[in-house]
Amino acid sequence: MPAPLVGLDIGGTKTAAALVGPDGEVLGRRLAPTPAGSGPAAVLDTAARLARELLDPGGAGPVGVGTAGTVDPATGTIRYATDSLPGWSGTAVADELAARLARPVHVTNDVNAAALGECWVGAGRDRQELLLVAVGTGLGGAMLQHGRISTGARGGAGEVGHLPAPGAERLRCGCGRYGHLEGIASGTGLSAAYALETGLRITGRTVAERAAAGEPAAREVVDRAATALGRTLAGLVALLDPQAVVLAGGAADALLPGARAALAAELPTAWADVPLLPAALGADAVVVGAARLAGHPGHGRQAAGGTPAVVTDERTRA
């Protein structure tokens, strides 16, 4: 039986590690605050320490990483990252962690890793073609084709948050521009839209709570966001032809009913059977997907500290 593998989740506020069995079961966890303000070396040191606590000291198995930022699919280096991880852009995560751990390291974006996890043992189980959209403070996405991450030429494929969205014209996206889906259908977007409606600045979570309690202004903001999300997803389904769409993230519960209705109303008949599903793995999705990547490097495009991964057209279940 294959040995358990370690998956890492490196985010702006926390870093998590998990020992994951060959059936996707999490056998052990470690968690620490991400020392983002201390620079990339400190972040990598923290990730390596958590991994070592779970790794077999006598083993040489690979480690998988899901990290914030856009990852170069050929090298495992961060092409772009926000200020949540200062200095993270340009960090050679795969090489640096491989040197610290003395074993191969495979790296992808955290939303990509979450999609791998959900495809393997979560909401997307038994589906090879999957679109995952993560709705949290911001809005990200990932595409799986034949059970493998579709990275695009630069590692940025699946960034659905930057698609134009009607209704978002006065709302600022995290990229600095206006009119994008992230500007309306994210936690930050809910907060900004509510402030435009009422003059009050509250968190997106609070907006969702007020909407659930029946407050008209909050309900209108959430309904508009959910409609924008669902209509955009309908276009993506027609473009990408997935077997299912999975909605993850802290704002997913608030937006799911409205998004599901808007998706159904917009979908052409040929895609009417494509479901919009809530994610199933919660906070474990990234570490489980990262472990899956470590054990099946063909699902990504690179490995550091060992033989480079060969990309094959794998048709087995992700």
N, C-alpha and C positions, 0 to 999 in steps of 0.2 A: 504494500500500500504506500502511495506517495507520502512523504513527510509533510507535516504542517509548514506553512510559509508565513512570513511576516509582511503585513501591509502597513504603510505609514500614511497618515493624513496630516499634511502641514498647512495650517491656516493662519490667518492673521492674529487670532487670539489664543488658539489652542493647537497643540500637536498631539496626535493620538497614534498609538501603535496597537496592533492586534495580531495574535497568533491564530491563524485560520486553518482549519482542517481541510482535507481533500473534498469534503462534502459541503464546504462553505460555512461550517459551524465555527463561531468564534470561541476559541478555547482559552484565551487570556487577553487582557487589555492593560494598557498603560496610558496615562494621560498627564500632560504637563502644560502650563502656560507657555505660549510661544514668546521667546524673548525678542520680539520684533525690533524694539528700540535699540537693542545691542548689536544689530547688524547680522548679515547672512551667516557668518561663521558661527555665531552663538546659536542661531536657529538650527543649523546643521548639526552642531554638537548635541543639542537637545534631542533632535530626531535620532541621531545615532545612539545616544544613551538609552532611549526608550526601546529601540530595536534590540540592542544588546541584552536587555533584561529578558527578552523573550526568545532570542535565538539560541540554538544548540551550539555551545562553545566549540564542539568538535566538528560541526557541520560546515558546509560551504555553499549552502543553497542560496538562491537569489532573494532579493528583497524588492518589493514593489512600493511605489510612492505615488500618491495623488496629492498634488500641491496647487495652491492658489497661483494664478498667473497663466500666461500662455507659454506652453512648453514646445521647444523645437523638437519635432518628432524624430529627427535624425541623431540628435546629440544628447537630449535630456537636459538642455540648458534653457533657462527662463528667457524668453524673448521679450516679454512685457509683464509688468505687475503693477498693481496700484500701490498707493501709499500705506495700505494696511501692512505691507512688508517692505519697509524702506530699504532700498538698495538691492532688492531681490532680482530686479531685471539684470540679466547678464550672468547670474549665478549658475555655475555648472553643477547642478544638483546631482545628476547621475555620477559624474566623475568624483565629486567631493565626498559623497556618501560612500561610494565604492572604496575610496581610499581609507575612509574611517572604519569601514566594516570588513574590509578585505574579502569582499564577495561581490558578484554582479548586482547591479541595481538598475531597475527599469522604472522610468518616470513618465507620468502623464499628468494632464490637468485634473484637478479634483472632481469636476463634473463628469469628465470622461470616466474616471475611476468609478464614480457612483453609478454610471450607466452600466459598466461592466458588472458591478455587484448586483444590480437589480436584474440584469439579464441572466445572470448565473443562478441566483437563489432567491430573487425577490419578485416584484410585481411583473417583471418581464420574462420570468422563467419559461423556457422552451420556445422563446421567440428570438430569431436571428437578426431581424430587422427592427430596430427600436430607436425611437426619438425620446430623449429624456430632457425635460425642462425643469430647472431648479429655480424656484421663486423664493428668494430670501430678501436680504437687504438690497441686493441687486438681482439680476436675472441672467442665468447662463443656460447653456444647452449642450447636448452631446448627441452624436449620431453613431449608431452601430450598424454596420453592413456586413452580412455574413458572420455576425458575432464578433466582429473586430471594430476597433475604434476607427472612425473616419476622421483623420486629422486635417486634411487639406494640405496645401503646399507649405504652410507656415505654422501649422499646429493650431490654427484658430478656427477651424470648421466647427459649426454648431453654435456660434455666438448669436443666438436668436435675439438677444436683448437689444441689438443695434438695428433691427429691422424697423422701417418706418411704420408708425401706428397712428391711424386717425384718432383724434382726441387727445393726443400727447403734445400738441404744438406748443403749449405754454409750459411744458414740464421738461426739466433738464435731466438728461441721461447721465450716468456716471462717467461717460466718455467726454462730457462737456457740451455735447450738442443737444438740441431740442427735437422733440417729435419722435423719439425712439420708443420701442415697446418697454424697455426697462424704465423709462420715465413715467409710465403710467401703471404698469403691472408688476410692481415690486414693492417691498416694504417702504423703501425711500419714496417711491412714486405715490403710494397711498398717503403717506404723510404730507407730501408736497401738494397733492390734489386737494386734500382736506383743508390745508392752510389756505389755498386759493378760494375754496368755498366758504370758509367760516372765519378766516383770519387767525385761527388758532393752530399752533404747531404742536402736534402730538406724534407719537410713534406710529408706524404702520400697524404694529400689533394692537395698539389701542384703538386705531380706526376700525380694525377688523372686529374687535370686541364690541365697540359701540354699534357697528352694523348688525352684529348678531343680536344685540339687545333691542334693535328696531329703530335706532336714531336715523331720521330721514337723510340728513346730509352724509353721514357715514355710509348708509346703505347705497346712496347714489354713487358715491366714490367707488365703492367696492364693485357695484354692478357694472360701472363703466370699465373698470380695470379688467374684470372677468370677461366682458364682451370683447374687449380689444385682444385679450389673450386668446380666447377661443377662436376668433376670426383669423388671427395670425396662424394659429395651429392648423386651421383648416387648409390654408394655403400651403403650409409646410407638408402636410400629409399628401396633398396632391402632387407636390414637387418631389418628395423623397420616397413616398410609397412604403411607409413602415407598417409593420404588423400591429403595432400598438404605440401609444404615446403615454409616457409616465410623467406625472407631475410630482415634484419633490420640493422640499424647502419649507421654511417656517410659515410662509404666507399661502401655502398650497391649499390648506383646508378651507380658508376663506374664499378663495377664488374658484375652487374646483366645480361647485354646482353651476355657477354662471358660465364658466368657461366650457363646461360639458354641453350646456344648452346651445351656446353660440357655435361651438364646433359642429354639433349635429345639424344646426340650421344652415350652415355654410357648406358642408361637405357635399361634393357631387356624389351621385348614387354609387359610383364604382368604389368609393371608399367608405360607404356608410357603415360598414362593419368594423372599422378601426376604432378600438375603444380608447378612452382617456382614463387612465388608471392612477390611483394614488400610490405613491412609492411605499414599499413595504419594509425596508431595512433601517429607516431612520438614521441615527448618527453612525451606524456601522457601515453604511453603504460604501463610503470611500475606502475604508480600510479593507473591507471584503473584496472590493473591486481591485484594489492595489495588489492584494495577495493573488488574485486571479491573474493579473498581468504578470506577476513574478513567475508564476507557474506555467504560463502560456504566453511567452514573449511575442509570439506571432500576432497576438491581439494588439500589440503596439508596434513600434518601428525601430527601437534601439535598445541597446544594453551597454552599460559601462562596467569596466572591471572584469570583462570576460569576453567570450566570442560574440560579435555583433549578431543581433537577432536577424533571422532570415524571414522575410514576410512571405507567407504562403496563403493561398486561398482556402482557409480552413472552413469546412462545412459542418463541423461538429458543434454541438450546443455550447454556447459561451458559458 
